Amino acid sequence: MTLSALAAVITAPAFAEVTVEPRGRLHLDAGFYDQDQTEFGDGINVRRGRLGMEGTLGDDWSFVLEYDFGEGGEADATDVYLRTNFAEGKLTIGQQRVPFGLNALTSSNNITFIERATPSNVVNTDRKVGVRWDRTFDDLTSQSMLFGRALGDGGSAGEDESFGFAQRLVFHPQYEGTQLHFGVAVAYESLGDLSDLRLRDRPELRVDPDVRLIDTGTMNAIDSVLRSGLEVAMQQGSFSIESEYSRISADSSVNGDVTFDGAHVQASYVLTGEQRGYSNGVFKSVKPSSESGAWEVAVRYSTMSLNDGSIFGGEQNNLTLGVNYYLNSQIRFMGNVVFIDAETPAMQEDPMAIGFRMQYSF
């Protein structure tokens, strides 16, 4: 028997247990601004252009490997992890979302509006490399994670990297056909030698990705960051409502301790009778029940303040009206009108934005 034949015999059983499927999404946006004082650029933006694969490695392990080729034109890692069953829950190892916030943990394929609410964007820790364990006990879901930096965010040689811990608990009982949701989350992060922190956000539309109306600027010598949040949501048939309060506190030896907070509340109604999916603390998408598709209308109000102590990053309040058309489970068309009220030490302005999205996922 040749060496190549022997290698084939040895590896064939292992490779026979491996399954691989492609996955990806395209979020193509167009937007137009009725600007006040700050100039925005109208145009078209590939908000997300993700491509990757998922599958199984034998009976016990699964994997996801996905990169985003959207804004900026460079490939950035999104989800890169291995997952297995552990202690009656799910153990996930690699780059993944830190368990914090209902709006943040809802997939971008399933969020009700084109962009997440400003407090979610500002306070959320997004994706980090770490180990996460999720387990559901009847009506209670627990999500715990130890995490470090994100892929590509490493410092220079000899520098201590960031390290953190997050815990989210969600109580999600059903009462007489109504899905209830009550959540609390905390995330503590020691920044190590990577001690700069900057908080800012766009006005819930990013066709012009470079313009932010609220911005703390770079805060130096941040030792640690504590994030906390409360979540309340309800779904009854075609109607759903959710609200979140988010808070971030930064411990700084230069600027002193500063705390910023914000909140949002949103409601949606599916005109064609379908309802949003829900599973273990996270909302899913709307699946049309007929070939004619499904229509949804929604409204959201958000507020975020970046003013505290010696930091005057501004305050932003947004009112967003939305309409969604679900052609099928893979294609969705979205339209948003955003009324913006922003106040900074330099100016007070009230621009308006209109955005559209064509979304395809597989």
Secondary structure, 3 states (H helix, E strand, C coil): CCHHHHHHHHHHHHHHCEEEEEEEEEEEEEEEEECCCCCCCCEEEEEEEEEEEEEEECCCEEEEEEEECCCCCCCEEEEEEEEEEECCEEEEEEEEECCCCHHHHCCCCCCCCCCCCHHHHHHCCCEEEEEEEEEEECCEEEEEEEECCCCCCCCCCCCCCCEEEEEEEEECCEECCEEEEEEEEEEEEECCCCCCECCEECCCCCCCCCCCCEECCCECCEEEEEEEEEEEEEEECCEEEEEEEEEEEEEECCCCCEEEEEEEEEEEEECCCCCEEEECCEEEEECCCCCCCEEEEEEEEEEEEEEECCEEEEEEEEEEEEEEEECCCCEEEEEEEEEEEEECCCCEECCEEEEEEEEEEC
